[in-house]
Amino acid sequence: MHNSYGAKILIICAGAVSLITFGIIIAFFANTLEYREIETITPETAINSEPYVEHIVNPDRSLFEGETLTIAESLFAYDLRPLAKSYMTENPGVTIEIIDYFDEIIASDDNMLNVQQEIATQLMAGSAPVLISGRLVDHLDPRSAVFCADWLPIMAADPEFDEDDWFMNVFHAASVGGRLCAFPMAFIYETVQANSEIPGLLNALEYKDGITITELLTLHREFPTDEPYHFEYSASVSRIVMLYLDKFIDFETGWADFNNDEFMELITYARDITHENGAQLQISDFSPDTQRTLSELYFFMFSFPLNYDFYIDYEEKDPFTGLIPLVNEQGELLITPINEYVLNANATPTQQALAWDFVRFIITSYSTDMWSHAWMQTTNRTLLRYGVEWDAAEHEERWKDNAFHTRRDELIGTPEEAAESVIAKMTAFGDMPMRLKRNLPNALVGSDGVIPQTLKRFQDGLASAEQTAQDMQNQVELVLMEIGLW
């Protein structure tokens, strides 16, 4: 299985859509889209508003014979191949063609721009694959969203889609203007663990159901310590500012205001409290020994789902303790959808029906390779339970290195009991109200987007806070103008 799950997410349209004619066409389509509110969708309204939806959710399966489902992938192609083979065995006459861009992206130093430009061109020409990895389409950009079918009417109209089986808040958070352009198979969020070696810090976080970046920075700034501590081992100026973007930009209205004292003070403080001016550490071992070393340097530790060290209860407390989800000012869990699929709006109803049938097949095929990644949580509740229980059980055929096994002697109770505790905690987080951590197009927040690149120059000491604020405002305005929001 490929392990390059930290591959960079790059912009799709920058450079690919420079033609003025294309910009006019896309702006026209984007402005004429009719958005539906999530709360108002029912099977009846979905079918009435989308005449082809009934065919997608209740298709004439005889039409599948001789049909080819094309899927563009970049990260999970290796995992999809055995599932595609199983589906074709169960559905004779169907061909699934997986177009794997993984090697091409790796060969270009994880630069996905060329592939994204290729997919963007195909979407314009009507020749794109039926299913497309969300990493290859900037579906939060209205210029691209016009080519994406809305998954919500399909989900609402399908009698086999039971909302009780899903963490529906993920779909709500991932929707823009009431449209779900990319179906997420999983999602990630961050929890905060406090350094218990700093006297009184844990008490300051007691009884909190969630915590904001503002509260964490305030604690770091004001909490008394004998020696200075950095903020968090994976922090950087960009990582901190990304959690503050709502204060400086509103994409839906096209408002942006970075050139101000508040922004300059934020980035200056963020650079001061990050380790070695933002040299983020790559840590996969969260053992007590590693935590003790980190507890001499940092106030907090952030972690993703299924970092079991922080979800499991041990006989002795670890140096970093607590499991508080990172939320925004409204108490919404900040999430990032993972393993998303875009449905080509120009595909035929039969192709779309086949795509939806395959998506459902993936979800109900309990593949350990597909679902036991130690950094994300599935959107399906049954798959969450399956994955955690599988990780907690003994498996001779696969080496286990998670905390259920490496720290087995430290567990309170059995691994099975620990798994139930983990599932309960993750389910509670999955039921929280949610918001996208980055609800902006890649041109703004992708790894080569104007916001992280401008912040990197400041982090590296190549620009002052004043110049960074001015550059940020100018660069963001240019992107908003290109999209037609400024």
Secondary structure in CASP SS format (residue, H / E / C, confidence):
PFRMAT SS
TARGET T0000
AUTHOR 0000-0000-0000
METHOD secondary structure of the structure
MODEL  1
M C 1.00
H C 1.00
N C 1.00
S C 1.00
Y C 1.00
G C 1.00
A C 1.00
K C 1.00
I C 1.00
L C 1.00
I C 1.00
I C 1.00
C C 1.00
A C 1.00
G C 1.00
A C 1.00
V C 1.00
S C 1.00
L C 1.00
I H 1.00
T H 1.00
F H 1.00
G H 1.00
I H 1.00
I H 1.00
I H 1.00
A H 1.00
F H 1.00
F H 1.00
A H 1.00
N H 1.00
T H 1.00
L C 1.00
E C 1.00
Y C 1.00
R C 1.00
E C 1.00
I H 1.00
E H 1.00
T H 1.00
I C 1.00
T C 1.00
P H 1.00
E H 1.00
T H 1.00
A H 1.00
I H 1.00
N H 1.00
S H 1.00
E C 1.00
P C 1.00
Y C 1.00
V H 1.00
E H 1.00
H H 1.00
I H 1.00
V H 1.00
N C 1.00
P C 1.00
D C 1.00
R H 1.00
S H 1.00
L H 1.00
F H 1.00
E C 1.00
G C 1.00
E C 1.00
T E 1.00
L E 1.00
T E 1.00
I E 1.00
A E 1.00
E E 1.00
S C 1.00
L C 1.00
F C 1.00
A H 1.00
Y H 1.00
D H 1.00
L H 1.00
R H 1.00
P H 1.00
L H 1.00
A H 1.00
K H 1.00
S H 1.00
Y H 1.00
M H 1.00
T H 1.00
E H 1.00
N C 1.00
P C 1.00
G C 1.00
V C 1.00
T E 1.00
I E 1.00
E E 1.00
I E 1.00
I E 1.00
D E 1.00
Y C 1.00
F H 1.00
D H 1.00
E H 1.00
I H 1.00
I H 1.00
A H 1.00
S C 1.00
D C 1.00
D C 1.00
N C 1.00
M C 1.00
L H 1.00
N H 1.00
V H 1.00
Q H 1.00
Q H 1.00
E H 1.00
I H 1.00
A H 1.00
T H 1.00
Q H 1.00
L H 1.00
M H 1.00
A H 1.00
G C 1.00
S C 1.00
A C 1.00
P C 1.00
V C 1.00
L E 1.00
I E 1.00
S E 1.00
G H 1.00
R H 1.00
L H 1.00
V C 1.00
D C 1.00
H C 1.00
L C 1.00
D C 1.00
P H 1.00
R H 1.00
S H 1.00
A H 1.00
V C 1.00
F C 1.00
C E 1.00
A C 1.00
D C 1.00
W H 1.00
L H 1.00
P H 1.00
I H 1.00
M H 1.00
A H 1.00
A H 1.00
D C 1.00
P C 1.00
E C 1.00
F C 1.00
D C 1.00
E H 1.00
D H 1.00
D H 1.00
W E 1.00
F C 1.00
M H 1.00
N H 1.00
V H 1.00
F H 1.00
H H 1.00
A H 1.00
A H 1.00
S C 1.00
V E 1.00
G C 1.00
G C 1.00
R E 1.00
L C 1.00
C C 1.00
A E 1.00
F E 1.00
P E 1.00
M E 1.00
A E 1.00
F E 1.00
I E 1.00
Y E 1.00
E C 1.00
T E 1.00
V E 1.00
Q E 1.00
A E 1.00
N E 1.00
S C 1.00
E C 1.00
I C 1.00
P C 1.00
G C 1.00
L H 1.00
L H 1.00
N H 1.00
A H 1.00
L C 1.00
E C 1.00
Y C 1.00
K C 1.00
D C 1.00
G C 1.00
I E 1.00
T C 1.00
I H 1.00
T H 1.00
E H 1.00
L H 1.00
L H 1.00
T H 1.00
L H 1.00
H H 1.00
R H 1.00
E H 1.00
F C 1.00
P C 1.00
T C 1.00
D C 1.00
E C 1.00
P C 1.00
Y C 1.00
H E 1.00
F E 1.00
E E 1.00
Y C 1.00
S C 1.00
A C 1.00
S C 1.00
V H 1.00
S H 1.00
R H 1.00
I H 1.00
V H 1.00
M H 1.00
L H 1.00
Y H 1.00
L H 1.00
D H 1.00
K H 1.00
F C 1.00
I E 1.00
D E 1.00
F C 1.00
E C 1.00
T C 1.00
G C 1.00
W E 1.00
A E 1.00
D C 1.00
F C 1.00
N C 1.00
N C 1.00
D H 1.00
E H 1.00
F H 1.00
M H 1.00
E H 1.00
L H 1.00
I H 1.00
T H 1.00
Y H 1.00
A H 1.00
R H 1.00
D H 1.00
I H 1.00
T C 1.00
H H 1.00
E H 1.00
N H 1.00
G C 1.00
A C 1.00
Q C 1.00
L C 1.00
Q C 1.00
I C 1.00
S C 1.00
D C 1.00
F C 1.00
S C 1.00
P H 1.00
D H 1.00
T H 1.00
Q H 1.00
R H 1.00
T H 1.00
L H 1.00
S C 1.00
E C 1.00
L C 1.00
Y E 1.00
F E 1.00
F E 1.00
M E 1.00
F E 1.00
S E 1.00
F C 1.00
P C 1.00
L C 1.00
N C 1.00
Y H 1.00
D H 1.00
F H 1.00
Y H 1.00
I C 1.00
D C 1.00
Y E 1.00
E C 1.00
E C 1.00
K C 1.00
D C 1.00
P C 1.00
F E 1.00
T E 1.00
G E 1.00
L E 1.00
I E 1.00
P E 1.00
L E 1.00
V E 1.00
N C 1.00
E C 1.00
Q C 1.00
G C 1.00
E C 1.00
L E 1.00
L E 1.00
I E 1.00
T E 1.00
P E 1.00
I E 1.00
N E 1.00
E E 1.00
Y E 1.00
V E 1.00
L E 1.00
N E 1.00
A C 1.00
N C 1.00
A C 1.00
T C 1.00
P H 1.00
T H 1.00
Q H 1.00
Q H 1.00
A H 1.00
L H 1.00
A H 1.00
W H 1.00
D H 1.00
F H 1.00
V H 1.00
R H 1.00
F H 1.00
I H 1.00
I H 1.00
T H 1.00
S C 1.00
Y C 1.00
S C 1.00
T H 1.00
D H 1.00
M H 1.00
W H 1.00
S C 1.00
H C 1.00
A C 1.00
W C 1.00
M C 1.00
Q E 1.00
T E 1.00
T C 1.00
N E 1.00
R H 1.00
T H 1.00
L H 1.00
L H 1.00
R H 1.00
Y H 1.00
G H 1.00
V H 1.00
E H 1.00
W H 1.00
D H 1.00
A H 1.00
A C 1.00
E C 1.00
H C 1.00
E C 1.00
E C 1.00
R C 1.00
W C 1.00
K C 1.00
D C 1.00
N C 1.00
A H 1.00
F H 1.00
H H 1.00
T H 1.00
R C 1.00
R H 1.00
D H 1.00
E H 1.00
L E 1.00
I C 1.00
G C 1.00
T C 1.00
P H 1.00
E H 1.00
E H 1.00
A H 1.00
A H 1.00
E H 1.00
S H 1.00
V H 1.00
I H 1.00
A H 1.00
K H 1.00
M H 1.00
T H 1.00
A H 1.00
F H 1.00
G H 1.00
D C 1.00
M C 1.00
P C 1.00
M E 1.00
R E 1.00
L E 1.00
K C 1.00
R C 1.00
N C 1.00
L C 1.00
P C 1.00
N H 1.00
A H 1.00
L H 1.00
V H 1.00
G C 1.00
S C 1.00
D C 1.00
G C 1.00
V H 1.00
I H 1.00
P H 1.00
Q H 1.00
T H 1.00
L H 1.00
K H 1.00
R H 1.00
F H 1.00
Q H 1.00
D C 1.00
G C 1.00
L C 1.00
A C 1.00
S C 1.00
A H 1.00
E H 1.00
Q H 1.00
T H 1.00
A H 1.00
Q H 1.00
D H 1.00
M H 1.00
Q H 1.00
N H 1.00
Q H 1.00
V H 1.00
E H 1.00
L H 1.00
V H 1.00
L H 1.00
M H 1.00
E H 1.00
I H 1.00
G C 1.00
L C 1.00
W C 1.00
END
